[in-house]
Amino acid sequence: MGRGRQKAKQTKVARDLKYYSPPTDLSALQRELQAQRNASSEDSGSARDPWSDESDDWANEDAPSARRR
């Protein structure tokens, strides 16, 4: 296949993809978003943030790194 025909075919495919708008199933989208919201709320309750540790050396004024200043 020559370069001109190949480019024309790629252009046609790109144009078809650009202007193609499939029907949107809003109820399926709502179910998916609701499932993600439920999953993230379950994860955030049980997961502990490692950066919020109160005994962190940076937050502790009695830490050896604080005395070095």
N, C-alpha and C positions, 0 to 999 in steps of 0.2 A: 504494500500500500504506500502510495507516495505521501510526502510531507503535507501537501495541500489538502488531500482528502482526509488525512489523519487529523489535521488541525480543524477542519470543518466538522468532523465527527465530535471532537472534544468540545468545540464551541457549542454544538447542538446539545450535547449532554449537559454542559454547564448551564446553558440557558434554561433547559428543562428543569434542572434542579433549583435554579434561582427563582423561577416563577411558579413552581409547583407548591401548592398549599394544601396539604392533606387535611381532612376534617379533624377538628380537635375534639377529643372526648374529655369534656370538662369534669365529668363525674369520676373518671379514672384518675385524672390529675388530682382531684380533691382527695381521693382515697390514698394516693401515694404520699401526698404532703401530710395528711393526717397520720399515716403510719410512721413517717420520718419524725414528726413532732413527738409522737408517743415514744419512739425509740430513743430520741435524744433526751427526753425528760427522765426516762428510766436510767440512762447512763450517767447523767449529771448528778443524780442523787447518790449513787453508790461510788462514783469515782472520786478519789482524793487528789487534790491539786498538789503536786510535789513542790511547787514554788511558793506555796503559802505556809510553809512550816514555820511555826513560831520560834523554834529553837535554832533558827538559822544563824550562822556566825555573822552575817552582814547586819542582822537586826540586833544582835546582842552586843552591848557596849563592853561587856567583860571578856569578850573573845580576844585571843592573842592577836588577831589581825587588827583589832581596834586599838590595842595598846601600842602598836608599832608606829602610829602616826606621829 
